[in-house]
């Protein structure tokens, strides 16, 4: 996959969430929305028209990560504008 139009192809780490016991009775269908504002990702590929060729780990705005499903595979892309922090090795 090669992203275009100033987008980055990213990989998100799989994070297992532990269940917390609650003293309230909630419907079984209730799912709390605890989403962090920023997510750590690994940059896999950059569009050719990005300001620079990014690689490695970075933080992006979580709500701006787009999921694209192609042939039962899910790809994650984010616009270069929502890249907020590059982690240097």
Secondary structure, DSSP 8 states (H G I E B T S, - for coil): ----SSEEEEEE----------SS---TT-------SEEEEEEEEE-TTSSS---EEEEEEGGG-EEEEETTEEEEEEEGGGEEEE---
